[in-house]
Amino acid sequence: MSKEFIKEIEKGLSEICNKIRFKKKQYYFIKPYTDNMIATLNFGMAAQKTPGHVYVNVTVGISYKEIEVLYAKLTEKNNGLFQSTISLQIGYLMPENSFKEWDFVESADNTNTFEDLLKSIQTYGFEYFERMKDYNNLLEAFETRSPGLLNQARDRYLPILYNIKGEKHKGLQFIEEAIERQKKPVDDEKKEFLKKLAGSGGQVIIGSGIGKVDPEYLKFAENYKAL
């Protein structure tokens, strides 16, 4: 895969973002959506699947300023890196409800592919931004474990969301439940699954949050109680 083709795709993605007024910020393209909310786009590229093809996927998300300020305070991680509060691969917002990527072909006219990608963002991405503009919808997404939400993010963000809503007691209860969940050892079935992932001769490593409470989460819990 030529570097020129990769640069051509990157340029095309930047042009798409410029059309809908998203500007580059670190690993994201961002656009202020409300006084407290920033819409985000994040692109991934896979160039090793098929010779002469680059597959592009896009994740849409939102970053709530008020939430992220409190997140940085409670996690004691103020490294200056921008991040989404919640995000979702766009394919799960589309009728197919599955991972979606766009196939760009080297030495071909990819105009229609770029246009389809742009149209999908405008149709499904902006619908997601509008839905997440409602704080209750954001809270519901975390409560019901929206697709793509990892335990590590949910265990921290959901108490924060409760606190901002004036329901700190719910956050405290959830934190206790999260700690108990993290303490649970991995059962034999899960161990076998992890072994298969590791492959022949691979080593299975059980990390924090799987039979062991993450020390950073205990610190988060202390900081939350002190609010």
Beta strands, then each sheet from edge to edge (+ up, - down):
strand 1: 23-25
strand 2: 28-32
strand 3: 37-46
strand 4: 53-64
strand 5: 86-89
strand 6: 102-105
sheet 1: 1+ 2- 3+ 4- 5+
sheet 2: 1+ 2- 3+ 4- 6+
end
